[in-house]
Amino acid sequence: MSENPADNDCASRALKQVEFYFSDSNLPFDKFLWSQHIACTENWVPIKIIASFKNMRQFRDLGLVWLADVLRTSESLLEVDPRGENVRRKTPVVETDICERSAYLEGFGEEESEGLFDQIHQFFTRYGTVLSLRLLRTPERKFKGAVLCEFANKDSVRMLMRRNPRWNDEPLLVMQKDEYVFDQRRFERRPHCGSNERAAYRAVGAGQDLNGFNAFREIALEKKLKATSQSDEEKALRQVEYCFSDAYLPYNPFIWHLRLERQGYWVPIKRIASLKCMREFELRSHYWLAKVLRESKELLEVDERGECVRRATPMTGLQGQMRRTVYAKGFGIETDELYSELYTYFSQQGEVIAVDMRRAENGAFKGSVYCEFSSVHSVDTILARTPPLTWRKERLLIMPKEDYCRMKILSYEIDSQTKLEDFAWSEKIAIPDRRFLSAFQR
């Protein structure tokens, strides 16, 4: 640094200005500078851009090399790259409660000279370290006679308010920044203050610039969108895996026949994306869905072109499912433990694949179940039991699932193709087992 006091003063002012640009008080609320800050993964900002700012023009004749040397003297906030071309913060930006360390003051009159900012800044230094000083202006850039001053700590604000400061022997209106921003009565007492101006004041009060930019809010929004995107991916994958699962695919004629249309059981991803259950992802492209489906660990696989999907493993236990399943009725009222009790109960008769508690349209338990075993032998054993199975000393009504379905079809006179398909879906009859339904179709 030069020994010339004038040069030292010039360097001090330049450093102070740039440190303000990169401070917690300004950087997160300066949309342009923040965009430069995040443009580089290492957060370097070209010094030539900093030098182009309005308040830095007074140092333009001194050159970029001089400015780089000045910025290297920053003790804790800034660092300059080895080539002297870029500058950045040494530490991450920290979100703090600016309002409690800031004060609003009104009564500074008109801006009669270019040195007003320095005069007001010097005025506030008697109360503590000033981190930020903003002269509030109209959209036409006319000074309003009011400022927002941010101190290093809230004690300075308290001292300022206790001492009833004056400017040119005239008392100043002083209040904490949050009081100024959120006191609606103040705006009611100023009917000339329009809605746009009120919004601008609130923006400043919230720690933002007049455009309302707030990097912390943007970061939070980005995280939320990322979480939402991840959530969408998980939901979409889970939904498609369910559509291709043993519990759904063999009972849904539309998807079942889709997989039969192409060799290798490939299903167009566009057709999957058009399903009603996938409508919440309709704004996503099928390329996005293909990428999501490739994350399936075991169940699904996507072709090389990302156009079709299919099961990666064969379905299990479809053929003869009806024959391995019994209908049983007489289980009374549902309790929290009923499902586990039923599973244990039927497991005494053979290896259980699934116990399906049958329900009405309103979700109420009907008192009956379908129990699928791993072998037909278990079904034959149950049907041949003497005495028949009981539940809590009451005899159960038990029959093969196919016999029960035949009885229902005849009693309800279900004879159209549409009604038969609806019935098969409601009773979870696997498509390979639906051949017997054709005997009832008119």
C-alpha positions as CSV (number, residue, x, y, z in Angstrom):
1,M,0.0,0.0,0.0
2,S,1.3,3.5,-0.8
3,E,2.6,5.7,2.0
4,N,0.6,8.6,0.5
5,P,-2.4,9.3,2.9
6,A,-4.6,10.2,-0.1
7,D,-3.8,6.9,-1.7
8,N,-4.4,5.0,1.5
9,D,-7.8,6.7,1.9
10,C,-8.7,5.8,-1.6
11,A,-7.7,2.2,-1.1
12,S,-9.6,2.0,2.2
13,R,-12.8,3.4,0.6
14,A,-12.5,0.9,-2.3
15,L,-12.0,-2.1,0.0
16,K,-14.8,-1.0,2.3
17,Q,-17.2,-0.7,-0.7
18,V,-16.3,-4.1,-2.1
19,E,-16.5,-5.7,1.3
20,F,-20.0,-4.3,1.6
21,Y,-20.9,-5.8,-1.8
22,F,-19.9,-9.2,-0.5
23,S,-21.3,-8.8,3.0
24,D,-24.2,-10.8,4.5
25,S,-26.1,-7.5,4.5
26,N,-25.9,-7.1,0.7
27,L,-24.8,-10.1,-1.3
28,P,-27.9,-12.4,-0.6
29,F,-30.2,-9.5,-1.5
30,D,-28.4,-8.2,-4.6
31,K,-29.9,-10.3,-7.5
32,F,-27.2,-9.4,-10.1
33,L,-24.2,-9.9,-7.8
34,W,-25.7,-13.1,-6.4
35,S,-26.1,-14.4,-10.0
36,Q,-22.4,-13.7,-10.5
37,H,-21.5,-15.3,-7.2
38,I,-23.3,-18.6,-8.1
39,A,-22.3,-18.6,-11.8
40,C,-19.0,-20.2,-10.9
41,T,-19.0,-23.4,-8.8
42,E,-16.2,-21.9,-6.7
43,N,-18.0,-18.6,-6.4
44,W,-15.4,-16.5,-8.1
45,V,-16.6,-13.1,-9.4
46,P,-14.6,-11.2,-12.1
47,I,-13.0,-8.1,-10.6
48,K,-13.7,-6.2,-13.8
49,I,-17.5,-6.7,-13.1
50,I,-17.1,-5.3,-9.6
51,A,-15.1,-2.3,-11.0
52,S,-18.0,-1.5,-13.3
53,F,-20.4,-0.8,-10.5
54,K,-21.6,2.8,-10.1
55,N,-19.9,3.3,-6.7
56,M,-16.6,1.9,-8.0
57,R,-16.3,4.3,-11.0
58,Q,-14.4,6.7,-8.9
59,F,-11.5,4.2,-8.8
60,R,-11.6,3.3,-12.5
61,D,-8.5,5.3,-13.5
62,L,-6.5,3.3,-10.9
63,G,-6.9,0.1,-12.9
64,L,-7.9,-3.5,-12.2
65,V,-4.4,-4.5,-11.0
66,W,-4.6,-1.8,-8.3
67,L,-8.1,-2.9,-7.2
68,A,-6.9,-6.6,-7.0
69,D,-4.0,-5.5,-4.8
70,V,-6.4,-3.5,-2.6
71,L,-8.8,-6.5,-2.2
72,R,-5.9,-8.8,-1.2
73,T,-5.6,-6.6,2.0
74,S,-9.0,-7.8,3.2
75,E,-8.4,-9.5,6.5
76,S,-11.2,-12.0,6.8
77,L,-14.0,-11.5,4.2
78,L,-12.4,-11.6,0.7
79,E,-9.7,-13.4,-1.2
80,V,-8.3,-12.9,-4.7
81,D,-7.2,-15.6,-7.1
82,P,-3.5,-15.9,-8.0
83,R,-3.9,-14.2,-11.4
84,G,-5.6,-11.2,-9.8
85,E,-8.7,-11.5,-12.0
86,N,-11.4,-12.8,-9.6
87,V,-12.6,-12.2,-6.0
88,R,-14.8,-14.2,-3.7
89,R,-15.9,-14.5,-0.1
90,K,-13.7,-16.6,2.1
91,T,-16.7,-17.9,4.1
92,P,-20.2,-18.9,3.2
93,V,-23.0,-16.4,3.4
94,V,-24.8,-16.5,6.8
95,E,-28.5,-15.8,7.2
96,T,-29.0,-13.5,10.2
97,D,-31.9,-11.5,11.8
98,I,-31.1,-8.1,10.1
99,C,-34.2,-6.4,11.5
100,E,-33.2,-6.5,15.1
101,R,-29.8,-4.9,14.2
102,S,-31.3,-2.2,12.0
103,A,-33.1,1.1,12.4
104,Y,-35.3,3.2,10.3
105,L,-34.7,7.0,10.5
106,E,-36.6,9.8,8.8
107,G,-35.9,13.5,8.6
108,F,-32.7,13.9,6.7
109,G,-34.1,16.5,4.3
110,E,-33.2,16.7,0.6
111,E,-30.1,15.4,-1.0
112,E,-28.3,18.7,-1.7
113,S,-24.8,17.3,-2.2
114,E,-23.1,14.1,-3.4
115,G,-21.4,13.7,0.0
116,L,-24.7,13.1,1.9
117,F,-24.1,9.4,2.1
118,D,-20.7,9.8,3.7
119,Q,-22.1,12.4,6.1
120,I,-25.0,10.2,7.2
121,H,-22.6,7.2,7.5
122,Q,-20.3,9.2,9.7
123,F,-23.3,10.3,11.8
124,F,-24.1,6.6,12.6
125,T,-20.6,5.5,13.5
126,R,-20.9,7.2,16.9
127,Y,-23.4,4.5,17.8
128,G,-21.5,1.5,16.7
129,T,-20.0,-0.3,13.7
130,V,-22.2,0.3,10.6
131,L,-22.5,-2.8,8.3
132,S,-25.0,-1.3,5.9
133,L,-26.6,2.1,5.1
134,R,-29.4,2.4,2.5
135,L,-30.8,5.8,1.4
136,L,-34.4,5.2,0.6
137,R,-35.5,6.6,-2.8
138,T,-38.6,7.0,-4.9
139,P,-38.9,5.1,-8.2
140,E,-37.5,8.3,-9.8
141,R,-34.4,7.9,-7.6
142,K,-35.3,11.0,-5.5
143,F,-34.1,10.7,-1.9
144,K,-37.0,10.4,0.5
145,G,-35.1,11.8,3.5
146,A,-35.2,8.4,5.2
147,V,-32.6,5.7,5.6
148,L,-32.2,2.1,6.9
149,C,-29.0,1.6,8.9
150,E,-27.8,-1.9,9.9
151,F,-25.4,-2.1,12.8
152,A,-23.1,-5.0,13.8
153,N,-25.2,-5.6,16.9
154,K,-28.6,-4.7,18.3
155,D,-27.1,-2.8,21.2
156,S,-26.3,0.0,18.8
157,V,-29.9,0.3,17.8
158,R,-31.0,0.5,21.4
159,M,-28.4,3.3,22.1
160,L,-29.6,5.2,19.0
161,M,-33.2,5.1,20.1
162,R,-32.4,6.2,23.6
163,R,-30.4,9.2,22.6
164,N,-33.2,10.8,20.4
165,P,-30.8,11.8,17.6
166,R,-31.1,15.0,15.6
167,W,-30.0,16.1,12.1
168,N,-29.2,19.7,11.5
169,D,-30.8,20.5,14.9
170,E,-34.1,18.8,13.8
171,P,-35.3,15.7,15.6
172,L,-35.3,12.5,13.6
173,L,-38.1,9.9,13.6
174,V,-36.5,6.7,14.8
175,M,-37.9,3.2,15.0
176,Q,-36.6,-0.4,14.8
177,K,-36.7,-1.7,11.2
178,D,-39.3,-4.4,12.0
179,E,-41.6,-1.9,13.6
180,Y,-41.3,0.3,10.6
181,V,-42.1,-2.6,8.2
182,F,-44.9,-4.3,10.0
183,D,-46.7,-1.3,11.6
184,Q,-49.7,-1.1,9.3
185,R,-50.9,2.0,11.1
186,R,-48.0,3.9,9.7
187,F,-49.2,3.3,6.2
188,E,-52.7,4.2,7.2
189,R,-51.4,7.6,8.4
190,R,-49.8,8.1,5.0
191,P,-52.6,7.8,2.4
192,H,-50.3,9.2,-0.3
193,C,-48.2,6.0,0.0
194,G,-49.4,3.7,-2.8
195,S,-49.6,0.0,-2.7
196,N,-46.4,-0.4,-4.9
197,E,-44.4,1.8,-2.5
198,R,-45.7,-0.1,0.5
199,A,-44.6,-3.4,-1.1
200,A,-41.2,-1.9,-1.8
201,Y,-40.9,-0.8,1.8
202,R,-41.9,-4.2,3.0
203,A,-39.3,-5.7,0.7
204,V,-36.6,-3.6,2.1
205,G,-37.8,-4.4,5.6
206,A,-37.6,-8.1,5.0
207,G,-33.9,-7.8,4.2
208,Q,-34.4,-7.7,0.5
209,D,-33.6,-5.1,-2.2
210,L,-36.4,-3.1,-3.8
211,N,-36.9,-5.9,-6.3
212,G,-37.7,-8.3,-3.5
213,F,-34.8,-10.7,-4.2
214,N,-33.7,-12.9,-1.4
215,A,-31.1,-15.6,-2.0
216,F,-32.1,-17.5,1.2
217,R,-35.6,-17.7,-0.1
218,E,-34.4,-18.8,-3.5
219,I,-32.2,-21.5,-2.0
220,A,-35.1,-22.7,0.2
221,L,-37.4,-22.8,-2.9
222,E,-34.7,-24.7,-4.9
223,K,-34.4,-27.3,-2.1
224,K,-38.2,-27.6,-2.0
225,L,-38.4,-28.1,-5.8
226,K,-35.6,-30.6,-5.7
227,A,-37.3,-32.5,-2.9
228,T,-40.6,-32.4,-4.8
229,S,-38.9,-33.7,-7.9
230,Q,-37.3,-36.5,-5.9
231,S,-40.7,-37.2,-4.4
232,D,-42.3,-37.3,-7.9
233,E,-39.7,-39.7,-9.1
234,E,-40.3,-42.0,-6.1
235,K,-44.1,-41.8,-6.5
236,A,-44.0,-42.4,-10.3
237,L,-41.7,-45.4,-9.9
238,R,-43.8,-46.9,-7.1
239,Q,-47.0,-46.4,-9.1
240,V,-45.7,-48.1,-12.3
241,E,-44.2,-50.9,-10.3
242,Y,-47.6,-51.5,-8.7
243,C,-49.2,-51.6,-12.2
244,F,-46.8,-54.4,-13.2
245,S,-46.9,-56.2,-9.8
246,D,-48.4,-59.7,-9.2
247,A,-51.1,-58.0,-7.1
248,Y,-52.3,-55.8,-10.0
249,L,-51.2,-56.8,-13.5
250,P,-53.1,-60.1,-13.8
251,Y,-56.3,-58.4,-12.7
252,N,-56.2,-55.4,-15.0
253,P,-57.4,-56.2,-18.6
254,F,-56.0,-53.0,-20.1
255,I,-52.4,-53.4,-19.0
256,W,-52.6,-57.2,-19.5
257,H,-53.6,-56.9,-23.1
258,L,-51.1,-54.0,-23.7
259,R,-48.2,-56.4,-22.7
260,L,-49.6,-59.0,-25.1
261,E,-49.6,-56.6,-28.1
262,R,-45.8,-56.7,-28.6
263,Q,-43.2,-59.5,-28.7
264,G,-41.3,-59.8,-25.5
265,Y,-44.2,-58.2,-23.5
266,W,-42.9,-54.7,-24.0
267,V,-45.4,-51.9,-23.1
268,P,-45.0,-48.4,-24.6
269,I,-44.0,-45.9,-21.9
270,K,-46.3,-43.3,-23.5
271,R,-49.3,-45.6,-22.9
272,I,-48.3,-46.1,-19.2
273,A,-47.9,-42.3,-18.9
274,S,-51.5,-41.9,-20.2
275,L,-53.0,-44.0,-17.4
276,K,-55.4,-42.2,-15.0
277,C,-53.2,-43.1,-12.0
278,M,-50.3,-41.2,-13.8
279,R,-52.1,-37.9,-14.4
280,E,-50.3,-36.1,-11.7
281,F,-47.1,-36.5,-13.8
282,E,-48.7,-35.5,-17.1
283,L,-46.5,-32.4,-17.4
284,R,-43.4,-34.6,-17.3
285,S,-42.1,-36.0,-20.6
286,H,-42.0,-39.8,-21.3
287,Y,-38.2,-39.4,-21.4
288,W,-38.4,-38.4,-17.7
289,L,-40.6,-41.4,-16.9
290,A,-38.2,-43.7,-18.8
291,K,-35.3,-42.4,-16.7
292,V,-37.3,-42.9,-13.5
293,L,-38.3,-46.5,-14.5
294,R,-34.6,-47.4,-15.1
295,E,-34.2,-46.9,-11.3
296,S,-36.3,-50.0,-10.6
297,K,-34.1,-52.4,-8.8
298,E,-35.7,-55.8,-9.7
299,L,-39.2,-55.6,-11.1
300,L,-38.9,-53.4,-14.3
301,E,-36.6,-53.0,-17.2
302,V,-36.6,-50.3,-20.0
303,D,-35.4,-50.8,-23.5
304,E,-32.3,-49.2,-24.9
305,R,-34.3,-46.4,-26.7
306,G,-36.2,-45.5,-23.6
307,E,-39.6,-46.2,-25.3
308,C,-40.9,-49.3,-23.7
309,V,-41.0,-51.0,-20.3
310,R,-41.7,-54.6,-19.1
311,R,-41.4,-56.8,-16.2
312,A,-37.8,-58.0,-15.6
313,T,-39.1,-61.2,-13.9
314,P,-41.9,-63.5,-14.8
315,M,-45.2,-63.3,-12.8
316,T,-45.6,-66.0,-10.2
317,G,-48.5,-68.2,-9.2
318,L,-51.1,-67.0,-11.8
319,Q,-52.2,-70.2,-13.4
320,G,-54.6,-72.1,-11.1
321,Q,-54.9,-69.2,-8.6
322,M,-58.6,-69.7,-8.4
323,R,-58.2,-73.4,-7.7
324,R,-55.7,-72.7,-4.8
325,T,-58.0,-70.1,-3.2
326,V,-60.9,-70.6,-0.8
327,Y,-63.8,-68.3,0.1
328,A,-64.5,-68.2,3.8
329,K,-67.3,-66.3,5.7
330,G,-68.1,-65.8,9.4
331,F,-65.3,-63.7,10.9
332,G,-67.5,-61.1,12.5
333,I,-66.4,-57.5,13.2
334,E,-62.9,-56.3,12.2
335,T,-60.4,-55.5,14.9
336,D,-56.8,-54.2,14.7
337,E,-55.4,-57.7,15.2
338,L,-57.8,-59.5,12.9
339,Y,-55.6,-59.7,9.8
340,S,-52.7,-61.2,11.7
341,E,-55.0,-63.6,13.5
342,L,-56.5,-64.8,10.2
343,Y,-53.1,-65.3,8.6
344,T,-52.0,-67.4,11.6
345,Y,-55.3,-69.3,11.5
346,F,-55.1,-70.3,7.8
347,S,-51.3,-71.0,8.1
348,Q,-52.3,-74.0,10.2
349,Q,-54.0,-75.5,7.1
350,G,-51.0,-75.0,4.7
351,E,-48.6,-72.4,3.3
352,V,-50.5,-69.1,2.8
353,I,-49.7,-66.9,-0.2
354,A,-52.2,-64.1,0.7
355,V,-55.2,-63.4,2.8
356,D,-57.6,-60.8,1.2
357,M,-60.1,-59.3,3.6
358,R,-63.2,-58.5,1.4
359,R,-64.7,-55.1,1.8
360,A,-67.7,-53.1,0.8
361,E,-67.5,-50.0,-1.4
362,N,-67.3,-47.9,1.8
363,G,-64.3,-49.9,3.0
364,A,-66.3,-51.8,5.7
365,F,-65.2,-55.4,6.3
366,K,-67.7,-57.9,5.0
367,G,-66.8,-60.6,7.4
368,S,-65.4,-62.8,4.6
369,V,-62.0,-63.4,3.1
370,Y,-60.2,-65.0,0.2
371,C,-57.3,-67.1,1.3
372,E,-54.8,-68.2,-1.4
373,F,-52.5,-71.2,-0.6
374,S,-49.4,-72.3,-2.3
375,S,-50.9,-75.7,-3.3
376,V,-54.3,-77.1,-4.3
377,H,-53.8,-79.8,-1.6
378,S,-54.3,-77.3,1.2
379,V,-57.7,-76.3,-0.3
380,D,-58.8,-80.0,-0.7
381,T,-57.8,-80.7,2.9
382,I,-59.9,-77.8,4.2
383,L,-62.9,-78.7,2.2
384,A,-62.7,-82.4,3.3
385,R,-62.4,-81.6,7.0
386,T,-64.8,-83.2,9.4
387,P,-65.9,-81.4,11.4
388,P,-65.7,-78.2,9.3
389,L,-63.5,-75.3,10.3
390,T,-64.9,-72.9,12.9
391,W,-64.0,-69.4,14.1
392,R,-64.5,-68.7,17.7
393,K,-66.8,-71.7,18.0
394,E,-68.9,-70.7,15.1
395,R,-69.0,-72.7,11.9
396,L,-67.5,-71.0,8.8
397,L,-69.0,-71.0,5.3
398,I,-66.2,-72.3,3.1
399,M,-66.0,-73.1,-0.6
400,P,-63.6,-72.8,-3.5
401,K,-63.3,-69.3,-4.9
402,E,-64.4,-70.4,-8.3
403,D,-67.6,-71.9,-6.9
404,Y,-68.4,-68.7,-5.0
405,C,-67.8,-66.6,-8.1
406,R,-70.1,-68.8,-10.2
407,M,-72.8,-68.5,-7.5
408,K,-72.5,-64.7,-7.4
409,I,-72.7,-64.4,-11.2
410,L,-75.8,-66.4,-11.3
411,S,-77.6,-64.7,-8.4
412,Y,-76.9,-61.2,-9.7
413,E,-77.5,-62.2,-13.4
414,I,-74.1,-60.8,-14.5
415,D,-74.0,-61.6,-18.2
416,S,-72.6,-58.7,-20.2
417,Q,-68.9,-58.5,-21.1
418,T,-68.5,-55.2,-19.2
419,K,-70.2,-56.4,-16.1
420,L,-68.2,-59.7,-16.1
421,E,-65.0,-57.7,-16.4
422,D,-66.0,-55.4,-13.6
423,F,-66.9,-58.4,-11.5
424,A,-63.6,-60.1,-12.2
425,W,-61.7,-57.0,-11.2
426,S,-63.7,-56.5,-8.0
427,E,-63.2,-60.2,-7.0
428,K,-59.5,-60.1,-8.0
429,I,-59.7,-63.0,-10.5
430,A,-56.4,-63.3,-12.4
431,I,-56.8,-63.0,-16.2
432,P,-55.6,-66.6,-16.9
433,D,-58.3,-67.8,-14.6
434,R,-61.1,-65.9,-16.3
435,R,-61.9,-68.4,-19.0
436,F,-64.8,-69.8,-17.1
437,L,-66.5,-66.4,-17.3
438,S,-67.2,-66.8,-21.0
439,A,-69.8,-69.4,-20.2
440,F,-72.0,-66.7,-18.6
441,Q,-71.7,-64.2,-21.4
442,R,-74.7,-63.7,-23.7
